[in-house]
Amino acid sequence: MTTIYGISNCDTVRKARKWLEAEAVEFEFHDFRKQGLSAEQVARWCAAAGIDKVLNKRSTTWRQLPDEVKATTDEAALQALLVEQPTLIKRPVLELDDGRIEIGFKADSYAALFGN
C-alpha cells in the first residue's frame, strides 16, 4: 500500500492527496504530527533521499530552533530531531509499496512514479 506522510493542514500535502485521488491511486494517509514517526522510518528516508532533501530548513520550526542546533552536522542528531519534531520534514513524503520514496510534490514526478 502506498502511504503519504505529512500533516493534514499542509497545502502541498492536500495537493498531493488530491492528485492521488484524481488518479485513482489507493493510498493511506499518515499524519506524522498526530501519529508520530519511528526512527527507522526517518533513517530509511534519509538513506534513500539524503538528509538535505528530508530536512526542511525553510520551515518555521527550523527558523525557531537555537543557532547551535541549526549548526549541527551530525546526521544521527538531525535524524533524532526529525523524529522529535516531524514538522521539520519536507512534505509530503510518499512511500510506495515497493520501497521507493518521493519527497515533496510535483504532479509530473507523481505521474512518472505511477506510470500515468
The first five atom37 places (N, CA, C, CB, O) and aatype in JSON, in Angstrom:
{
  "aatype": [12, 16, 16, 9, 18, 7, 9, 15, 2, 4, 3, 16, 19, 1, 11, 0, 1, 11, 17, 10, 6, 0, 6, 0, 19, 6, 13, 6, 13, 8, 3, 13, 1, 11, 5, 7, 10, 15, 0, 6, 5, 19, 0, 1, 17, 4, 0, 0, 0, 7, 9, 3, 11, 19, 10, 2, 11, 1, 15, 16, 16, 17, 1, 5, 10, 14, 3, 6, 19, 11, 0, 16, 16, 3, 6, 0, 0, 10, 5, 0, 10, 10, 19, 6, 5, 14, 16, 10, 9, 11, 1, 14, 19, 10, 6, 10, 3, 3, 7, 1, 9, 6, 9, 7, 13, 11, 0, 3, 15, 18, 0, 0, 10, 13, 7, 2],
  "atom_mask": [
    [1, 1, 1, 1, 1],
    [1, 1, 1, 1, 1],
    [1, 1, 1, 1, 1],
    [1, 1, 1, 1, 1],
    [1, 1, 1, 1, 1],
    [1, 1, 1, 0, 1],
    [1, 1, 1, 1, 1],
    [1, 1, 1, 1, 1],
    [1, 1, 1, 1, 1],
    [1, 1, 1, 1, 1],
    [1, 1, 1, 1, 1],
    [1, 1, 1, 1, 1],
    [1, 1, 1, 1, 1],
    [1, 1, 1, 1, 1],
    [1, 1, 1, 1, 1],
    [1, 1, 1, 1, 1],
    [1, 1, 1, 1, 1],
    [1, 1, 1, 1, 1],
    [1, 1, 1, 1, 1],
    [1, 1, 1, 1, 1],
    [1, 1, 1, 1, 1],
    [1, 1, 1, 1, 1],
    [1, 1, 1, 1, 1],
    [1, 1, 1, 1, 1],
    [1, 1, 1, 1, 1],
    [1, 1, 1, 1, 1],
    [1, 1, 1, 1, 1],
    [1, 1, 1, 1, 1],
    [1, 1, 1, 1, 1],
    [1, 1, 1, 1, 1],
    [1, 1, 1, 1, 1],
    [1, 1, 1, 1, 1],
    [1, 1, 1, 1, 1],
    [1, 1, 1, 1, 1],
    [1, 1, 1, 1, 1],
    [1, 1, 1, 0, 1],
    [1, 1, 1, 1, 1],
    [1, 1, 1, 1, 1],
    [1, 1, 1, 1, 1],
    [1, 1, 1, 1, 1],
    [1, 1, 1, 1, 1],
    [1, 1, 1, 1, 1],
    [1, 1, 1, 1, 1],
    [1, 1, 1, 1, 1],
    [1, 1, 1, 1, 1],
    [1, 1, 1, 1, 1],
    [1, 1, 1, 1, 1],
    [1, 1, 1, 1, 1],
    [1, 1, 1, 1, 1],
    [1, 1, 1, 0, 1],
    [1, 1, 1, 1, 1],
    [1, 1, 1, 1, 1],
    [1, 1, 1, 1, 1],
    [1, 1, 1, 1, 1],
    [1, 1, 1, 1, 1],
    [1, 1, 1, 1, 1],
    [1, 1, 1, 1, 1],
    [1, 1, 1, 1, 1],
    [1, 1, 1, 1, 1],
    [1, 1, 1, 1, 1],
    [1, 1, 1, 1, 1],
    [1, 1, 1, 1, 1],
    [1, 1, 1, 1, 1],
    [1, 1, 1, 1, 1],
    [1, 1, 1, 1, 1],
    [1, 1, 1, 1, 1],
    [1, 1, 1, 1, 1],
    [1, 1, 1, 1, 1],
    [1, 1, 1, 1, 1],
    [1, 1, 1, 1, 1],
    [1, 1, 1, 1, 1],
    [1, 1, 1, 1, 1],
    [1, 1, 1, 1, 1],
    [1, 1, 1, 1, 1],
    [1, 1, 1, 1, 1],
    [1, 1, 1, 1, 1],
    [1, 1, 1, 1, 1],
    [1, 1, 1, 1, 1],
    [1, 1, 1, 1, 1],
    [1, 1, 1, 1, 1],
    [1, 1, 1, 1, 1],
    [1, 1, 1, 1, 1],
    [1, 1, 1, 1, 1],
    [1, 1, 1, 1, 1],
    [1, 1, 1, 1, 1],
    [1, 1, 1, 1, 1],
    [1, 1, 1, 1, 1],
    [1, 1, 1, 1, 1],
    [1, 1, 1, 1, 1],
    [1, 1, 1, 1, 1],
    [1, 1, 1, 1, 1],
    [1, 1, 1, 1, 1],
    [1, 1, 1, 1, 1],
    [1, 1, 1, 1, 1],
    [1, 1, 1, 1, 1],
    [1, 1, 1, 1, 1],
    [1, 1, 1, 1, 1],
    [1, 1, 1, 1, 1],
    [1, 1, 1, 0, 1],
    [1, 1, 1, 1, 1],
    [1, 1, 1, 1, 1],
    [1, 1, 1, 1, 1],
    [1, 1, 1, 1, 1],
    [1, 1, 1, 0, 1],
    [1, 1, 1, 1, 1],
    [1, 1, 1, 1, 1],
    [1, 1, 1, 1, 1],
    [1, 1, 1, 1, 1],
    [1, 1, 1, 1, 1],
    [1, 1, 1, 1, 1],
    [1, 1, 1, 1, 1],
    [1, 1, 1, 1, 1],
    [1, 1, 1, 1, 1],
    [1, 1, 1, 1, 1],
    [1, 1, 1, 0, 1],
    [1, 1, 1, 1, 1]
  ],
  "atom_positions": [
    [[0.85, -1.19, 0.0], [0.0, 0.0, 0.0], [0.89, 1.24, 0.0], [-0.96, 0.01, 1.23], [1.85, 1.32, 0.76]],
    [[0.55, 2.17, -0.85], [1.25, 3.45, -0.9], [0.82, 4.28, 0.3], [0.95, 4.21, -2.24], [-0.37, 4.35, 0.63]],
    [[1.79, 4.91, 0.95], [1.49, 5.75, 2.11], [2.03, 7.14, 1.86], [2.1, 5.15, 3.4], [3.15, 7.31, 1.39]],
    [[1.21, 8.14, 2.17], [1.65, 9.52, 2.08], [1.74, 10.06, 3.5], [0.68, 10.39, 1.19], [0.78, 10.0, 4.26]],
    [[2.91, 10.59, 3.83], [3.17, 11.12, 5.16], [3.19, 12.64, 5.09], [4.51, 10.57, 5.73], [3.75, 13.22, 4.16]],
    [[2.59, 13.27, 6.09], [2.58, 14.73, 6.14], [1.71, 15.19, 7.28], [0.0, 0.0, 0.0], [1.47, 14.45, 8.23]],
    [[1.24, 16.42, 7.19], [0.29, 16.95, 8.16], [-0.94, 17.42, 7.38], [0.92, 18.12, 9.01], [-0.83, 17.92, 6.27]],
    [[-2.09, 17.23, 7.99], [-3.35, 17.43, 7.27], [-3.59, 18.86, 6.82], [-4.48, 16.99, 8.12], [-4.29, 19.07, 5.83]],
    [[-3.04, 19.85, 7.51], [-3.33, 21.23, 7.13], [-2.28, 21.83, 6.2], [-3.44, 22.08, 8.37], [-2.29, 23.04, 5.96]],
    [[-1.37, 21.03, 5.67], [-0.34, 21.49, 4.75], [-0.91, 21.54, 3.33], [0.92, 20.57, 4.81], [-1.46, 20.55, 2.84]],
    [[-0.79, 22.68, 2.67], [-1.32, 22.85, 1.32], [-0.69, 21.86, 0.32], [-1.09, 24.28, 0.84], [-1.4, 21.31, -0.52]],
    [[0.6, 21.64, 0.41], [1.27, 20.74, -0.52], [0.79, 19.3, -0.31], [2.79, 20.82, -0.35], [0.61, 18.57, -1.28]],
    [[0.59, 18.9, 0.92], [0.07, 17.56, 1.22], [-1.34, 17.44, 0.65], [0.08, 17.28, 2.76], [-1.69, 16.4, 0.08]],
    [[-2.14, 18.47, 0.8], [-3.5, 18.45, 0.25], [-3.48, 18.3, -1.27], [-4.26, 19.72, 0.63], [-4.28, 17.54, -1.83]],
    [[-2.58, 19.01, -1.94], [-2.46, 18.91, -3.4], [-2.07, 17.48, -3.8], [-1.41, 19.92, -3.94], [-2.62, 16.92, -4.74]],
    [[-1.12, 16.91, -3.07], [-0.66, 15.54, -3.38], [-1.8, 14.54, -3.18], [0.55, 15.16, -2.51], [-2.01, 13.66, -4.01]],
    [[-2.52, 14.68, -2.08], [-3.64, 13.77, -1.82], [-4.72, 13.9, -2.9], [-4.24, 14.04, -0.43], [-5.29, 12.91, -3.35]],
    [[-4.99, 15.14, -3.3], [-5.99, 15.39, -4.33], [-5.56, 14.75, -5.65], [-6.22, 16.91, -4.51], [-6.38, 14.16, -6.35]],
    [[-4.26, 14.86, -5.99], [-3.74, 14.27, -7.22], [-3.91, 12.75, -7.17], [-2.26, 14.65, -7.43], [-4.37, 12.14, -8.13]],
    [[-3.53, 12.14, -6.04], [-3.65, 10.68, -5.9], [-5.1, 10.23, -6.05], [-3.09, 10.23, -4.53], [-5.38, 9.24, -6.71]],
    [[-6.02, 10.97, -5.43], [-7.44, 10.63, -5.52], [-7.93, 10.77, -6.96], [-8.28, 11.52, -4.59], [-8.65, 9.9, -7.46]],
    [[-7.54, 11.85, -7.64], [-7.97, 12.09, -9.02], [-7.45, 11.0, -9.96], [-7.5, 13.46, -9.49], [-8.11, 10.67, -10.95]],
    [[-6.28, 10.45, -9.66], [-5.69, 9.4, -10.5], [-6.07, 7.99, -10.03], [-4.17, 9.55, -10.5], [-5.56, 7.0, -10.55]],
    [[-6.97, 7.92, -9.06], [-7.46, 6.65, -8.52], [-6.34, 5.76, -7.98], [-8.23, 5.89, -9.6], [-6.35, 4.55, -8.15]],
    [[-5.37, 6.4, -7.32], [-4.28, 5.66, -6.67], [-4.71, 5.4, -5.23], [-2.9, 6.45, -6.73], [-5.02, 6.33, -4.48]],
    [[-4.72, 4.14, -4.85], [-5.06, 3.8, -3.47], [-3.88, 4.17, -2.58], [-5.41, 2.29, -3.32], [-2.73, 3.86, -2.89]],
    [[-4.18, 4.85, -1.48], [-3.12, 5.26, -0.56], [-3.67, 5.38, 0.85], [-2.49, 6.6, -1.0], [-4.88, 5.45, 1.07]],
    [[-2.75, 5.4, 1.76], [-3.05, 5.61, 3.16], [-2.4, 6.93, 3.55], [-2.53, 4.41, 4.07], [-1.29, 7.22, 3.12]],
    [[-3.09, 7.74, 4.36], [-2.5, 9.0, 4.83], [-2.05, 8.82, 6.27], [-3.52, 10.18, 4.71], [-2.8, 8.33, 7.12]],
    [[-0.82, 9.23, 6.54], [-0.25, 9.16, 7.88], [0.11, 10.58, 8.31], [1.02, 8.21, 7.93], [1.04, 11.18, 7.78]],
    [[-0.63, 11.11, 9.27], [-0.37, 12.45, 9.8], [0.72, 12.32, 10.86], [-1.67, 13.11, 10.39], [0.46, 11.88, 11.97]],
    [[1.94, 12.71, 10.49], [3.03, 12.47, 11.43], [3.06, 13.44, 12.6], [4.33, 12.53, 10.72], [3.8, 13.23, 13.56]],
    [[2.27, 14.48, 12.55], [2.16, 15.34, 13.73], [1.31, 14.62, 14.79], [1.54, 16.73, 13.35], [1.61, 14.69, 15.98]],
    [[0.26, 13.94, 14.35], [-0.65, 13.25, 15.28], [-0.19, 11.83, 15.58], [-2.05, 13.22, 14.72], [-0.28, 11.37, 16.72]],
    [[0.31, 11.12, 14.55], [0.64, 9.71, 14.7], [2.12, 9.45, 14.96], [0.22, 8.96, 13.48], [2.5, 8.33, 15.3]],
    [[2.95, 10.47, 14.81], [4.38, 10.33, 15.06], [5.1, 9.53, 13.98], [0.0, 0.0, 0.0], [4.49, 9.07, 13.01]],
    [[6.39, 9.37, 14.17], [7.24, 8.63, 13.24], [8.24, 7.82, 14.04], [7.97, 9.58, 12.25], [8.6, 8.17, 15.16]],
    [[8.69, 6.73, 13.45], [9.73, 5.94, 14.11], [11.1, 6.4, 13.6], [9.53, 4.41, 13.86], [11.21, 6.96, 12.52]],
    [[12.11, 6.15, 14.39], [13.48, 6.47, 14.0], [13.86, 5.68, 12.75], [14.47, 6.18, 15.15], [14.62, 6.16, 11.91]],
    [[13.32, 4.46, 12.61], [13.62, 3.62, 11.45], [13.08, 4.26, 10.17], [13.03, 2.22, 11.64], [13.75, 4.25, 9.14]],
    [[11.86, 4.81, 10.23], [11.28, 5.46, 9.05], [12.14, 6.63, 8.61], [9.85, 5.93, 9.35], [12.47, 6.76, 7.44]],
    [[12.49, 7.47, 9.56], [13.28, 8.66, 9.24], [14.65, 8.24, 8.69], [13.46, 9.56, 10.5], [15.13, 8.83, 7.73]],
    [[15.26, 7.24, 9.28], [16.56, 6.75, 8.8], [16.45, 6.21, 7.38], [17.11, 5.66, 9.74], [17.33, 6.44, 6.55]],
    [[15.37, 5.5, 7.1], [15.15, 4.95, 5.76], [15.0, 6.08, 4.73], [13.89, 4.04, 5.75], [15.57, 6.01, 3.64]],
    [[14.22, 7.11, 5.07], [14.03, 8.23, 4.17], [15.35, 8.96, 3.92], [12.99, 9.2, 4.73], [15.67, 9.33, 2.79]],
    [[16.12, 9.17, 4.98], [17.41, 9.88, 4.85], [18.39, 9.06, 4.03], [18.0, 10.18, 6.24], [19.18, 9.61, 3.26]],
    [[18.36, 7.74, 4.19], [19.24, 6.87, 3.41], [18.85, 6.91, 1.93], [19.19, 5.41, 3.94], [19.72, 6.89, 1.05]],
    [[17.56, 6.97, 1.66], [17.07, 6.95, 0.27], [17.23, 8.29, -0.43], [15.61, 6.53, 0.25], [17.6, 8.35, -1.6]],
    [[16.96, 9.38, 0.28], [16.91, 10.7, -0.36], [18.01, 11.65, 0.1], [15.58, 11.33, -0.11], [18.31, 12.63, -0.58]],
    [[18.61, 11.37, 1.25], [19.61, 12.26, 1.82], [18.99, 13.21, 2.83], [0.0, 0.0, 0.0], [17.87, 13.69, 2.65]],
    [[19.72, 13.46, 3.9], [19.21, 14.32, 4.98], [18.88, 15.72, 4.46], [20.24, 14.41, 6.12], [17.94, 16.35, 4.93]],
    [[19.66, 16.21, 3.5], [19.42, 17.56, 2.98], [18.09, 17.69, 2.26], [20.54, 17.95, 2.03], [17.5, 18.77, 2.24]],
    [[17.6, 16.6, 1.69], [16.31, 16.64, 1.0], [15.15, 16.43, 1.98], [16.27, 15.58, -0.11], [14.06, 16.96, 1.77]],
    [[15.39, 15.66, 3.03], [14.33, 15.37, 4.0], [14.12, 16.53, 4.97], [14.66, 14.09, 4.79], [12.98, 16.86, 5.31]],
    [[15.19, 17.14, 5.4], [15.13, 18.25, 6.37], [14.75, 19.54, 5.66], [16.48, 18.41, 7.1], [15.43, 19.97, 4.73]],
    [[13.67, 20.15, 6.1], [13.18, 21.4, 5.52], [13.72, 22.58, 6.31], [11.63, 21.42, 5.49], [13.18, 22.96, 7.35]],
    [[14.8, 23.16, 5.81], [15.42, 24.3, 6.5], [14.69, 25.61, 6.25], [16.87, 24.44, 6.07], [15.07, 26.65, 6.79]],
    [[13.63, 25.57, 5.44], [12.83, 26.77, 5.22], [11.61, 26.81, 6.14], [12.38, 26.84, 3.76], [10.84, 27.78, 6.11]],
    [[11.42, 25.78, 6.95], [10.23, 25.71, 7.8], [10.31, 26.69, 8.97], [10.05, 24.3, 8.33], [11.39, 27.08, 9.4]],
    [[9.15, 27.06, 9.45], [9.06, 27.92, 10.63], [9.71, 27.24, 11.82], [7.59, 28.27, 10.93], [10.39, 27.89, 12.62]],
    [[9.49, 25.94, 11.95], [10.06, 25.19, 13.07], [11.57, 25.29, 13.06], [9.62, 23.71, 13.02], [12.19, 25.51, 14.1]],
    [[12.19, 25.15, 11.88], [13.65, 25.23, 11.76], [14.14, 26.63, 12.17], [14.1, 24.9, 10.32], [15.12, 26.76, 12.9]],
    [[13.47, 27.65, 11.69], [13.9, 29.02, 11.99], [13.81, 29.34, 13.47], [13.06, 30.01, 11.21], [14.51, 30.23, 13.96]],
    [[12.94, 28.63, 14.2], [12.77, 28.9, 15.62], [13.76, 28.13, 16.49], [11.37, 28.56, 16.04], [13.84, 28.35, 17.7]],
    [[14.52, 27.22, 15.9], [15.5, 26.45, 16.67], [16.69, 27.33, 17.06], [15.98, 25.23, 15.87], [17.01, 28.29, 16.37]],
    [[17.33, 26.98, 18.19], [18.54, 27.72, 18.58], [19.65, 27.53, 17.53], [19.04, 27.25, 19.99], [19.72, 26.5, 16.86]],
    [[20.5, 28.54, 17.39], [21.56, 28.5, 16.39], [22.49, 27.3, 16.54], [22.37, 29.77, 16.46], [22.96, 26.75, 15.55]],
    [[22.76, 26.89, 17.78], [23.66, 25.75, 17.98], [23.05, 24.44, 17.45], [24.0, 25.6, 19.47], [23.78, 23.55, 17.01]],
    [[21.73, 24.33, 17.51], [21.06, 23.15, 16.95], [21.12, 23.21, 15.42], [19.58, 23.06, 17.43], [21.39, 22.21, 14.77]],
    [[20.87, 24.39, 14.86], [20.9, 24.55, 13.4], [22.3, 24.35, 12.84], [20.37, 25.92, 13.01], [22.45, 24.01, 11.66]],
    [[23.33, 24.55, 13.65], [24.71, 24.44, 13.18], [25.21, 22.99, 13.15], [25.61, 25.27, 14.06], [26.27, 22.72, 12.58]],
    [[24.47, 22.07, 13.76], [24.95, 20.69, 13.83], [25.0, 20.04, 12.44], [24.05, 19.87, 14.76], [24.15, 20.28, 11.59]],
    [[26.02, 19.22, 12.26], [26.16, 18.47, 11.01], [26.09, 16.97, 11.28], [27.48, 18.83, 10.31], [26.23, 16.16, 10.36]],
    [[25.87, 16.6, 12.53], [25.79, 15.19, 12.91], [24.45, 14.63, 12.41], [25.93, 15.01, 14.46], [23.39, 15.0, 12.9]],
    [[24.53, 13.72, 11.42], [23.31, 13.21, 10.8], [22.44, 12.46, 11.79], [23.65, 12.3, 9.63], [21.22, 12.55, 11.72]],
    [[23.04, 11.71, 12.72], [22.25, 10.98, 13.71], [21.47, 11.95, 14.6], [23.17, 10.08, 14.58], [20.31, 11.7, 14.93]],
    [[22.1, 13.04, 14.98], [21.41, 14.05, 15.8], [20.28, 14.72, 15.01], [22.42, 15.13, 16.29], [19.21, 14.98, 15.55]],
    [[20.53, 14.98, 13.73], [19.49, 15.59, 12.9], [18.32, 14.63, 12.7], [20.06, 16.01, 11.54], [17.16, 15.05, 12.7]],
    [[18.61, 13.35, 12.52], [17.53, 12.37, 12.37], [16.71, 12.28, 13.66], [18.1, 10.98, 12.01], [15.48, 12.19, 13.6]],
    [[17.37, 12.31, 14.8], [16.65, 12.28, 16.08], [15.77, 13.52, 16.21], [17.66, 12.21, 17.28], [14.65, 13.45, 16.72]],
    [[16.27, 14.65, 15.75], [15.49, 15.9, 15.77], [14.26, 15.78, 14.88], [16.36, 17.09, 15.31], [13.19, 16.28, 15.24]],
    [[14.39, 15.12, 13.72], [13.24, 14.93, 12.83], [12.17, 14.04, 13.46], [13.71, 14.32, 11.51], [10.98, 14.28, 13.26]],
    [[12.59, 13.04, 14.21], [11.63, 12.17, 14.9], [10.92, 12.97, 15.99], [12.34, 10.92, 15.51], [9.71, 12.85, 16.18]],
    [[11.69, 13.77, 16.7], [11.15, 14.57, 17.81], [10.24, 15.69, 17.31], [12.29, 15.16, 18.64], [9.21, 15.99, 17.93]],
    [[10.62, 16.31, 16.18], [9.85, 17.43, 15.63], [9.58, 17.16, 14.14], [10.61, 18.78, 15.83], [10.27, 17.71, 13.28]],
    [[8.6, 16.32, 13.85], [8.36, 15.91, 12.47], [7.97, 17.05, 11.52], [7.29, 14.88, 12.44], [8.03, 16.87, 10.31]],
    [[7.58, 18.2, 12.04], [7.26, 19.32, 11.15], [8.51, 19.88, 10.47], [6.54, 20.43, 11.92], [8.42, 20.75, 9.62]],
    [[9.68, 19.38, 10.85], [10.93, 19.75, 10.19], [11.13, 18.97, 8.89], [12.11, 19.52, 11.12], [12.05, 19.27, 8.12]],
    [[10.28, 17.99, 8.64], [10.41, 17.15, 7.45], [9.71, 17.83, 6.28], [9.82, 15.73, 7.7], [8.58, 18.31, 6.4]],
    [[10.4, 17.85, 5.13], [9.78, 18.39, 3.93], [8.6, 17.51, 3.57], [10.8, 18.46, 2.75], [8.69, 16.28, 3.6]],
    [[7.47, 18.15, 3.22], [6.24, 17.41, 2.99], [5.78, 17.53, 1.55], [5.14, 17.9, 3.93], [6.1, 18.49, 0.85]],
    [[5.03, 16.52, 1.14], [4.79, 15.22, 1.77], [5.94, 14.25, 1.46], [3.46, 14.63, 1.28], [6.77, 14.48, 0.59]],
    [[5.94, 13.16, 2.22], [6.82, 12.04, 1.91], [5.91, 10.92, 1.39], [7.68, 11.57, 3.18], [5.0, 10.48, 2.09]],
    [[6.16, 10.49, 0.19], [5.38, 9.42, -0.43], [6.22, 8.16, -0.41], [4.95, 9.79, -1.9], [7.34, 8.14, -0.94]],
    [[5.7, 7.13, 0.21], [6.4, 5.85, 0.28], [5.57, 4.82, -0.47], [6.65, 5.41, 1.76], [4.45, 4.49, -0.07]],
    [[6.13, 4.31, -1.56], [5.43, 3.31, -2.37], [5.63, 1.93, -1.78], [5.92, 3.35, -3.82], [6.57, 1.7, -1.02]],
    [[4.73, 1.01, -2.13], [4.8, -0.33, -1.56], [6.05, -1.09, -1.98], [3.57, -1.13, -1.96], [6.42, -2.08, -1.35]],
    [[6.72, -0.63, -3.06], [7.97, -1.29, -3.47], [9.21, -0.66, -2.81], [8.12, -1.22, -4.99], [10.34, -1.03, -3.12]],
    [[8.97, 0.28, -1.88], [10.06, 0.88, -1.13], [10.58, 2.2, -1.67], [0.0, 0.0, 0.0], [11.38, 2.87, -1.01]],
    [[10.13, 2.58, -2.88], [10.58, 3.87, -3.42], [9.99, 5.02, -2.6], [10.17, 4.02, -4.91], [8.9, 4.91, -2.03]],
    [[10.74, 6.11, -2.55], [10.34, 7.27, -1.75], [10.44, 8.52, -2.61], [11.23, 7.41, -0.48], [11.4, 8.71, -3.36]],
    [[9.43, 9.38, -2.48], [9.42, 10.67, -3.16], [9.19, 11.74, -2.09], [8.31, 10.73, -4.3], [8.24, 11.65, -1.31]],
    [[10.06, 12.75, -2.07], [9.94, 13.84, -1.1], [9.4, 15.06, -1.83], [11.31, 14.15, -0.42], [9.9, 15.43, -2.89]],
    [[8.36, 15.69, -1.26], [7.75, 16.84, -1.9], [6.7, 16.39, -2.91], [0.0, 0.0, 0.0], [6.47, 15.19, -3.1]],
    [[6.06, 17.36, -3.55], [5.04, 17.02, -4.53], [5.22, 17.82, -5.81], [3.64, 17.27, -3.96], [5.27, 19.05, -5.8]],
    [[5.32, 17.1, -6.91], [5.26, 17.66, -8.25], [4.43, 16.68, -9.06], [6.71, 17.88, -8.89], [4.73, 15.48, -9.09]],
    [[3.39, 17.16, -9.71], [2.47, 16.29, -10.43], [3.19, 15.42, -11.46], [1.4, 17.12, -11.13], [2.88, 14.24, -11.6]],
    [[4.16, 15.99, -12.17], [4.86, 15.2, -13.18], [5.71, 14.09, -12.56], [5.74, 16.1, -14.03], [5.84, 13.01, -13.14]],
    [[6.28, 14.34, -11.4], [7.04, 13.29, -10.7], [6.12, 12.16, -10.24], [7.8, 13.88, -9.49], [6.46, 10.99, -10.36]],
    [[4.97, 12.53, -9.72], [4.0, 11.51, -9.3], [3.5, 10.72, -10.5], [2.81, 12.16, -8.56], [3.35, 9.5, -10.41]],
    [[3.25, 11.39, -11.61], [2.79, 10.72, -12.82], [3.83, 9.7, -13.28], [2.51, 11.75, -13.94], [3.47, 8.59, -13.7]],
    [[5.1, 10.07, -13.21], [6.17, 9.15, -13.6], [6.23, 7.96, -12.65], [7.52, 9.89, -13.62], [6.45, 6.83, -13.1]],
    [[6.05, 8.19, -11.37], [6.08, 7.1, -10.38], [4.97, 6.08, -10.62], [5.96, 7.66, -8.98], [5.18, 4.88, -10.48]],
    [[3.79, 6.58, -10.98], [2.64, 5.72, -11.12], [2.33, 5.34, -12.57], [1.45, 6.37, -10.51], [1.33, 4.68, -12.85]],
    [[3.18, 5.77, -13.49], [3.01, 5.42, -14.89], [1.79, 6.04, -15.54], [0.0, 0.0, 0.0], [1.19, 5.45, -16.43]],
    [[1.42, 7.24, -15.08], [0.23, 7.93, -15.63], [0.65, 8.97, -16.65], [-0.59, 8.6, -14.5], [-0.2, 9.65, -17.22]]
  ]
}
